[in-house]
Amino acid sequence: MNPNKALWEKGDFTRIAESMRPAGVALVETLGITEGMDVLDLGCGDGTTAIPAARAGADVLGVDIAANLVAAGNRRAQAEGITNCHFEEGDATNLRELSDQSFDLVVSIFGAMFAPKPFDVAKEMVRVTRPGGRIVMGNWIPNDPTLVAQILKISASYTPPPPEGFVSPMTWGIEANVVERFAAAGIPHDGITCRRDTFTFNFEGPPAELVGLFQHFYGPTMNAFDAANKDGRADDLRRELVALFESQNTSARADATTIAAAFLRVTVDVP
Ligand SMILES: C[S@@+](CC[C@H](N)C(=O)[O-])C[C@H]1O[C@@H](n2cnc3c(N)ncnc32)[C@H](O)[C@@H]1O
């Protein structure tokens, strides 16, 4: 089994995505979506951005490597009576089912960054975008002090080192890497812009309960707990994560969690 697919099917990202709904809607409002636009959401999960994009009038295809998340996305669209959004399995490193130049907008929010072979991913995103179209990526930033970069950093410190030649997903959060990858896919430097943006997680429960969701349902953290359990260090890992979530929480309510996380927003204009 493809280890990238196995990682995301091991968990259930829908449980985390519930804390991302309002921020997903807010992000989509900044994308300039108009009626009838063809939008690809790559690494879409269960539709955090795909479903609001469809509500804004776009015809949306969500593509994700995890079969469970594709099924969850289709269930959500159906339950909400949305007919202009559907979800399919696919791999960002090779979108062989998709024709060249078929989307006005390709969006990938914390999605394609997790695929291996980043140069292939950039090439595929450019290939399926129409001339004059746009690609928007949201990528976590390595060593950033805010939530997700720190979750991934702490998780990595409990997990065995990755195999030789592994390229960290976090390198998508470094502007020089982004430029190099899209330049290799034929995009001129002035067609690529990167800026810091913020994504806010909102959870109806205290920070320690949100840590529990990451522990049991988020692939990278689940792997860290598996490794930590073997070393007898699971309590240390949980303590570190609870301290992180509590220190970042800005909710005034004791029974709710609000945490803003910085990310690199990448916009690519396809000539
Ligand atoms: C952090 S989740 C984000 C999901 C969604 N974009 C959201 O914001 O809720 C990362 C997603 O990327 C997907 N993914 C990872 N590797 C992929 C690949 N090679 N091709 C397509 N999707 C991939 C995972 O299955 C998962 O749904």
The ligand as a Gaussian input file, in Angstrom:
#p B3LYP/6-31G(d) Opt

LIG

0 1
 C       -4.353000      18.143000       6.579000
 S       -5.508000      17.318000       5.547000
 C       -6.344000      18.725000       4.818000
 C       -7.647000      18.389000       4.160000
 C       -8.448000      19.575000       3.608000
 N       -7.742000      20.313000       2.608000
 C       -8.898000      20.476000       4.712000
 O       -8.409000      21.621000       4.765000
 O       -9.740000      20.044000       5.510000
 C       -4.431000      16.750000       4.241000
 C       -5.183000      16.074000       3.123000
 O       -4.297000      15.823000       2.022000
 C       -4.612000      14.552000       1.505000
 N       -3.447000      14.036000       0.751000
 C       -2.252000      13.652000       1.263000
 N       -1.453000      13.220000       0.274000
 C       -2.151000      13.350000      -0.899000
 C       -1.865000      13.055000      -2.257000
 N       -0.693000      12.524000      -2.633000
 N       -2.810000      13.316000      -3.184000
 C       -4.033000      13.809000      -2.821000
 N       -4.363000      14.081000      -1.539000
 C       -3.437000      13.869000      -0.581000
 C       -4.951000      13.751000       2.731000
 O       -5.644000      12.566000       2.457000
 C       -5.775000      14.757000       3.532000
 O       -7.137000      14.732000       3.196000

